[in-house]
């Protein structure tokens, strides 16, 4: 038995021809404004409003820190490499502010 195991809507199933399966694309959404995060400029404005500060120590990453916490958000410098794992990191560290949606 070969293929790819897919978890969707609480159900796990085996897709035998993974070329036919295409994962849903994800989008980070700012909950209060229902605004899609389409660039790092948009994201930075939202994070700054929530008290996050930009770190400039690492030239290969965009990093944000919130003084009142130990949290650090590290993102790839190229927005095209911004993946769902980065989105979920932002969601976890900013409860009720962001969510990830399928598009």
MIDOSE-1310 file (N, C-alpha, C; in nm, 2 decimals, decimal comma, always signed):
residues 103
xxxx	+0,09/-0,12/+0,00/+0,00/+0,00/+0,00/+0,09/+0,12/+0,00; +0,08/+0,21/-0,10/+0,16/+0,33/-0,11/+0,07/+0,45/-0,13; +0,12/+0,56/-0,10/+0,04/+0,68/-0,12/+0,08/+0,78/-0,01; -0,02/+0,88/+0,01/+0,00/+0,98/+0,11/-0,12/+0,98/+0,20
xxxx	-0,09/+0,99/+0,34/-0,19/+1,00/+0,43/-0,23/+1,14/+0,44; -0,36/+1,17/+0,44/-0,41/+1,31/+0,44/-0,51/+1,32/+0,56; -0,49/+1,43/+0,64/-0,57/+1,46/+0,75/-0,66/+1,58/+0,71; -0,79/+1,57/+0,71/-0,87/+1,68/+0,67/-1,01/+1,67/+0,74
xxxx	-1,05/+1,77/+0,81/-1,18/+1,78/+0,88/-1,19/+1,66/+0,98; -1,08/+1,63/+1,05/-1,09/+1,53/+1,15/-1,08/+1,39/+1,10; -1,06/+1,37/+0,97/-1,06/+1,23/+0,91/-0,93/+1,21/+0,84; -0,87/+1,09/+0,86/-0,75/+1,06/+0,80/-0,78/+0,96/+0,69
xxxx	-0,72/+0,98/+0,57/-0,75/+0,88/+0,46/-0,62/+0,87/+0,38; -0,61/+0,76/+0,31/-0,49/+0,74/+0,22/-0,53/+0,78/+0,08; -0,44/+0,86/+0,03/-0,46/+0,90/-0,11/-0,35/+0,83/-0,19; -0,40/+0,74/-0,28/-0,30/+0,65/-0,34/-0,23/+0,71/-0,46
xxxx	-0,28/+0,81/-0,52/-0,21/+0,89/-0,62/-0,19/+1,03/-0,57; -0,08/+1,06/-0,50/-0,06/+1,19/-0,44/-0,05/+1,30/-0,54; -0,03/+1,27/-0,67/-0,02/+1,38/-0,77/-0,16/+1,44/-0,79; -0,27/+1,36/-0,77/-0,40/+1,41/-0,78/-0,45/+1,49/-0,66
xxxx	-0,38/+1,47/-0,55/-0,42/+1,55/-0,43/-0,34/+1,68/-0,42; -0,42/+1,78/-0,40/-0,35/+1,91/-0,39/-0,40/+1,97/-0,25; -0,30/+2,00/-0,17/-0,34/+2,05/-0,04/-0,40/+2,19/-0,05; -0,49/+2,22/+0,04/-0,55/+2,35/+0,04/-0,45/+2,46/+0,08
xxxx	-0,45/+2,57/+0,01/-0,36/+2,68/+0,05/-0,42/+2,75/+0,17; -0,33/+2,81/+0,25/-0,37/+2,87/+0,37/-0,35/+3,02/+0,36; -0,42/+3,10/+0,44/-0,41/+3,24/+0,44/-0,42/+3,29/+0,59; -0,34/+3,38/+0,63/-0,34/+3,43/+0,77/-0,44/+3,55/+0,76
xxxx	-0,53/+3,55/+0,86/-0,64/+3,65/+0,86/-0,63/+3,73/+1,00; -0,64/+3,86/+0,99/-0,65/+3,94/+1,11/-0,80/+3,94/+1,15; -0,84/+3,88/+1,26/-0,98/+3,85/+1,30/-1,06/+3,98/+1,31; -1,01/+4,08/+1,38/-1,09/+4,20/+1,41/-1,13/+4,27/+1,28
xxxx	-1,04/+4,28/+1,18/-1,07/+4,35/+1,06/-1,11/+4,26/+0,95; -1,10/+4,13/+0,97/-1,12/+4,03/+0,86/-1,03/+4,05/+0,74; -0,91/+4,11/+0,77/-0,82/+4,14/+0,66/-0,72/+4,03/+0,64; -0,70/+3,99/+0,51/-0,60/+3,89/+0,48/-0,46/+3,96/+0,49
xxxx	-0,36/+3,88/+0,54/-0,23/+3,93/+0,55/-0,16/+3,89/+0,42; -0,14/+3,99/+0,33/-0,09/+3,97/+0,20/+0,06/+4,01/+0,18; +0,11/+4,07/+0,28/+0,25/+4,11/+0,28/+0,31/+4,13/+0,42; +0,44/+4,14/+0,43/+0,50/+4,16/+0,56/+0,47/+4,30/+0,61
xxxx	+0,45/+4,40/+0,52/+0,42/+4,53/+0,56/+0,28/+4,53/+0,64; +0,18/+4,46/+0,59/+0,05/+4,45/+0,65/+0,07/+4,38/+0,78; +0,14/+4,27/+0,79/+0,16/+4,19/+0,91/+0,23/+4,27/+1,01; +0,34/+4,35/+0,97/+0,41/+4,43/+1,07/+0,33/+4,53/+1,14
xxxx	+0,24/+4,60/+1,06/+0,15/+4,70/+1,12/+0,06/+4,63/+1,22; +0,01/+4,52/+1,19/-0,08/+4,45/+1,29/+0,00/+4,41/+1,42; +0,12/+4,35/+1,40/+0,20/+4,31/+1,51/+0,24/+4,43/+1,60; +0,28/+4,54/+1,53/+0,32/+4,66/+1,61/+0,21/+4,71/+1,69
xxxx	+0,09/+4,71/+1,64/-0,03/+4,75/+1,71/-0,06/+4,67/+1,84; -0,01/+4,54/+1,83/-0,03/+4,45/+1,94/+0,09/+4,45/+2,04; +0,19/+4,54/+2,02/+0,30/+4,55/+2,11/+0,42/+4,47/+2,07; +0,43/+4,42/+1,95/+0,55/+4,35/+1,91/+0,65/+4,45/+1,86
xxxx	+0,78/+4,42/+1,88/+0,89/+4,50/+1,83/+0,97/+4,42/+1,74; +1,03/+4,49/+1,64/+1,11/+4,43/+1,54/+1,25/+4,41/+1,59; +1,31/+4,30/+1,57/+1,45/+4,27/+1,60/+1,53/+4,28/+1,47; +1,65/+4,33/+1,47/+1,73/+4,35/+1,35/+1,86/+4,27/+1,36
xxxx	+1,87/+4,18/+1,45/+1,99/+4,10/+1,47/+2,02/+4,00/+1,37; +1,92/+3,94/+1,31/+1,94/+3,83/+1,22/+1,91/+3,87/+1,08; +2,01/+3,89/+0,99/+1,98/+3,94/+0,85/+1,90/+3,85/+0,76; +1,90/+3,72/+0,79/+1,82/+3,63/+0,71/+1,68/+3,61/+0,75
xxxx	+1,64/+3,66/+0,86/+1,50/+3,65/+0,91/+1,44/+3,78/+0,95; +1,31/+3,78/+0,95/+1,24/+3,89/+1,02/+1,20/+3,84/+1,15; +1,23/+3,91/+1,26/+1,20/+3,86/+1,39/+1,13/+3,97/+1,47; +1,03/+3,93/+1,55/+0,95/+4,02/+1,63/+0,95/+3,96/+1,78
xxxx	+0,96/+4,05/+1,87/+0,96/+4,01/+2,01/+0,86/+4,10/+2,09; +0,79/+4,04/+2,19/+0,70/+4,12/+2,27/+0,76/+4,13/+2,41; +0,78/+4,25/+2,46/+0,86/+4,26/+2,58/+0,79/+4,19/+2,70; +0,66/+4,19/+2,71/+0,59/+4,13/+2,82/+0,59/+3,97/+2,82
xxxx	+0,65/+3,91/+2,72/+0,65/+3,77/+2,70/+0,79/+3,72/+2,67; +0,81/+3,59/+2,66/+0,93/+3,53/+2,61/+0,92/+3,49/+2,47; +0,81/+3,52/+2,40/+0,78/+3,48/+2,26/+0,87/+3,56/+2,16; +0,91/+3,48/+2,06/+0,98/+3,54/+1,95/+0,92/+3,48/+1,82
xxxx	+0,88/+3,57/+1,73/+0,83/+3,52/+1,60/+0,94/+3,54/+1,50; +0,98/+3,43/+1,43/+1,09/+3,43/+1,33/+1,02/+3,39/+1,20; +1,04/+3,48/+1,10/+0,99/+3,46/+0,96/+1,09/+3,46/+0,86; +1,08/+3,39/+0,75/+1,17/+3,40/+0,64/+1,16/+3,54/+0,58
xxxx	+1,27/+3,59/+0,53/+1,27/+3,73/+0,48/+1,19/+3,74/+0,35; +1,18/+3,64/+0,27/+1,10/+3,64/+0,15/+0,96/+3,60/+0,18; +0,86/+3,68/+0,15/+0,72/+3,65/+0,19/+0,67/+3,53/+0,11; +0,73/+3,50/+0,00/+0,69/+3,38/-0,08/+0,72/+3,25/-0,01
xxxx	+0,81/+3,26/+0,09/+0,84/+3,14/+0,17/+0,76/+3,14/+0,31; +0,67/+3,23/+0,32/+0,58/+3,24/+0,44/+0,48/+3,12/+0,43; +0,49/+3,02/+0,52/+0,42/+2,90/+0,51/+0,32/+2,89/+0,63; +0,24/+2,79/+0,63/+0,13/+2,77/+0,73/+0,20/+2,75/+0,87
xxxx	+0,32/+2,69/+0,88/+0,38/+2,68/+1,01/+0,41/+2,81/+1,07; +0,45/+2,91/+0,99/+0,47/+3,05/+1,04/+0,34/+3,11/+1,08; +0,24/+3,09/+1,00/+0,11/+3,14/+1,03/+0,06/+3,09/+1,16; +0,07/+2,96/+1,19/+0,02/+2,90/+1,31/+0,10/+2,95/+1,43
xxxx	+0,23/+2,98/+1,41/+0,31/+3,03/+1,52/+0,26/+3,17/+1,56; +0,22/+3,25/+1,46/+0,16/+3,38/+1,49/+0,03/+3,37/+1,56; -0,05/+3,28/+1,52/-0,18/+3,25/+1,58/-0,17/+3,21/+1,73; -0,08/+3,12/+1,75/-0,06/+3,07/+1,89/-0,01/+3,18/+1,98
xxxx	+0,07/+3,27/+1,93/+0,13/+3,37/+2,01/+0,05/+3,50/+2,02; -0,06/+3,50/+1,95/-0,16/+3,62/+1,95/-0,30/+3,56/+1,95; -0,34/+3,50/+2,05/-0,47/+3,44/+2,06/-0,58/+3,54/+2,04; -0,68/+3,50/+1,96/-0,80/+3,58/+1,93/-0,77/+3,70/+1,84
xxxx	-0,65/+3,71/+1,79/-0,61/+3,82/+1,70/-0,60/+3,78/+1,55; -0,55/+3,65/+1,53/-0,53/+3,60/+1,40/-0,59/+3,46/+1,39; -0,62/+3,42/+1,27/-0,66/+3,28/+1,24/-0,61/+3,24/+1,10; -0,60/+3,11/+1,08/-0,55/+3,06/+0,95/-0,68/+3,00/+0,88
xxx	-0,70/+3,04/+0,76/-0,81/+2,99/+0,68/-0,77/+2,92/+0,55; -0,84/+2,82/+0,51/-0,82/+2,77/+0,37/-0,87/+2,86/+0,27; -0,80/+2,87/+0,16/-0,85/+2,96/+0,05/-0,87/+2,87/-0,08
